């Protein structure tokens, strides 16, 4: 796992070194630079495979094709044998396989890769730069076009090292952040900096950018198979995916929450390894938030080498460090325990397996049950009554959103936004201060994004398919995977996600949805697959989610810091928010899930603004 950066244009070798240095946490083991004729490539290396070789930037035999690569290609040895017999290899690394595949197949080389990846190839003969990001966005990749040329990096802070790019907030991106708690699509919070979206490649040639999608999921169901077939096939494909991800020349372990995904993964890993799996769990003092007792059940069942982290820490300093490593404001409080757990994990292993992706592929979230069952309600029977009740409870956010959801009033995309948005349209009108007042009516772009997936059924699939697809394209890469990558790489750890092997995912989307949600049971087919391997108490658990006791933190270690950050003078001086709304939030019940999200979204942005825009965050 590594950090990459580079440019084509009027920049200096010193610029390249600054970009590379700011990402040292992504690769403390080695670094390298290629700089020639206004082209720069830089690399930070975390050594996992071919520890002695594998130095980057790496070239082909005649030094006309150069690459910097972040990720792992799990089938690289097979590709080397089957497709690249005519090439002379200098290393045992997967990086060199990508170079020669590119020589053989051009951009089509991506189709052969099975793994997680973000890489840049400079083709010196064609004067062409190719950027590629993996199918789900497991690995990040940012870019920007400036008056001086084109820049890219694994982290946005690498790009911000180049002073040619002013640090200005993209107000439309901020509007999206206030809706989703992350910025979906290709935008970022900084004007001019973009993300290469998952399953896309970018070509920069003759001063112009061209972007192409190379892969997508399909909703085509195979309804000729029975439950046993899907249960057995799911298990076998997950085994294959896990086995590929055990490839490592450094110590390896797994995160264990005690939920379905990590427990299934640990059970299968234990069958494959000849020594105990090293497992890692976060524990909280607050009872409801703490899942460590369930993790202990799984650890005992499979006799793992288990480590529990109590998340007591200096919440203020950790919060600042977390947001610096995230680059973008991401209002997911689970970033903090992920960061702390990674800090513990680094003492024992360099590679970690985790369960991200299973919920989005196998319908694991409660909202899927709520929204898909809501679609089956008759608006003529229930709609007017629930809509009327929602208006009565307008000031009680949970009741108002719940009855609004059940009212079946409006298009699916609008209903989704009314229920799931951090701040609804009417709440944003109250929240926004004079500097952002123009965004008060900016409901169009969030609705357009959601409508692309929920209202347009041209791709096929039923409503549940489209809900999962929406999350795979938005929530998964911009929250779940961004958090997983940035928090593990903050401590120089490589995180691997077996559920997001693209062949496993393609199979998961063929499973009929009545095998995913059955009655009130989510991920039914996976629970079925786990029987006989995982303890029944774990299989029958209701989904919990990885969350943190924000209200407790606010009463204790975070309270004074937040009060100093959100004073009336400071809030009014920047003009982003209406102070009366901020005051209401600070006095509200933070145990309420909707209020908690709103509070954490504002706090996250303010800390991010202090660090990256004001540059006074103390880091």
TAWO-V358408 format. One record per pair of residues at least 4 apart in sequence whose ideal C-beta (glycine too) atoms are under 6 Angstrom apart, sorted by the first residue. I is the first residue (numbers start at 0). J is the second residue. Records with the same first field share a line. If there is no record, write none. Layout:
BEGIN
I->J  J
END
This chain:
BEGIN
0->45  493
1->25  26  43  44  45  69
2->22  25  26  43  153
3->42  67  69  119  153
4->18  19  41  152  157
5->39  40  41  119  151
6->10  39  148  150
7->38  128  148  149  203
8->37  147  148  149
9->147  148
10->14  147
12->34
14->161
15->32  34  39  41
17->160
18->41  152  157  160
19->30  41
21->156  157  160
22->43  154  157
23->27
24->489  491
25->43  488
26->43  44  45
27->491
28->44  45  46
29->44
30->43
31->42  54  55  56
32->41
33->40  56  65
34->39
38->121
40->56  65  67
42->55  56  67
45->491
46->50
47->247  249  493
48->248
49->53  90  91  92
50->248
52->90  92
53->90  92
55->67
56->65  67
57->66  94
58->62  65
59->64  98
60->87
63->123  124
64->98  122
65->121
66->98  118  120
67->119
68->94  118
69->117  138  153
70->115  116  138
71->114
72->93  112  114
73->113  114  243
74->78  113
75->93  96
77->81
78->82  96  111
79->83  96
83->99
86->99
88->95
90->95
100->104  108  111
101->108  120
104->108
106->200
109->131  213
115->133  137  138
116->133  138
117->132  138  140
118->131
119->130
120->129
121->128
122->127
127->204
128->203
129->202
130->151  195  201
131->200
132->140  195  197
133->137  138
134->198  214  501
135->197  499
136->197  476  480
137->480
139->153  484
140->195
141->152  155  158  192  194
142->151  193
143->150  158  164  191  192
144->149
145->163  164
147->163
149->203
150->158  161
152->157  158
154->326
155->192  326
156->326
158->192
164->191
166->612
167->190
168->173
169->190
172->182  186  188
174->438  441
175->179  182
176->182
177->422
178->420  445
179->183
180->330  421  600
181->329  477  478
182->186  187  188
183->448  473  477
185->193  194  196
187->192  327
188->327
195->199  201
197->476
198->212  213  214
199->210  212
200->211  213
201->210
202->209
203->208
216->508
218->459  460  464
220->509  511
221->509
222->511
224->228
228->232
229->510  514  524
230->524  527  528
233->528
234->528
236->503  506
238->267
240->497  500  503
241->267  268  497
242->271
244->352  495  497
247->251  350
249->349
250->348  349
251->348  350
252->277  348  351
253->265  276  278  352
254->261  279  353
255->261  265  278  280  294  297
256->261  290
257->290  293  294  297
260->354  357
261->354
262->297  533  537
263->529
264->354
265->276  297  301
266->532  533
268->276
269->276  301
275->302  303  304
276->303
277->304  347  348
278->298  303  305
279->306  340  344
280->291  294  307
281->308  310  336  340
282->289  291  307  309
283->288  289  310
285->548  551
288->546  548
290->543
291->307
296->534
298->303  305
300->534
308->340  343
310->336  339
312->317  339
314->318  552  556  557
315->560
317->335
319->616  618
321->334  335  338
322->606  607
323->610  618
324->485  489
325->329  485
328->603  604  607
330->599  600  603
331->478  482
332->547  549  599
333->337  545
334->482  486
335->547
336->340  547
337->482  486
338->486
341->486  487  490  492
342->490
344->348  351  492
345->490  492
350->493
351->492  494
352->495
353->494  496
355->479  483  496
356->360  496  498  499
357->361  498
358->363  364
359->467  470  471  475
360->504  507
361->507  515  522  525
362->367  515  516  521
363->521  522
366->370
367->371  466
368->372  516
370->466
371->462  463
373->404
374->462
376->381  407
378->382  407
381->385
382->386  406  407  408
385->402  405  406
386->406  408
388->402
389->399  402  403  406
392->398  399
393->399
395->399
396->593
400->418
403->417
404->418
409->413  414
410->454
411->453  454
412->446  449  450  453  454
415->419  449  453
416->420  449
417->423
421->596  597  600
422->426  427  430
424->442
427->431
428->439
429->580
430->576  580
431->435  436  438  439
432->574  575  576  577
433->574
434->574  575
435->575
442->446
446->450
449->453
450->454
452->465  468  469
453->465
460->464  465
463->512
469->473
470->474  475
471->475
474->478
475->479  480
476->480
477->481
481->485
482->486
483->494
484->488
487->492  494
510->514  524
514->523  524
516->521
517->523
522->526
526->538
529->533  538
533->537  538
535->539
549->589  595
550->589  590
552->557
553->557  558  589
557->561
561->565
564->605
565->570  581
567->571  578
570->576  578  581
571->578
576->581
584->597  598
587->594
589->595  598
599->603
607->611
608->612
609->613  615  616
610->616  618
END
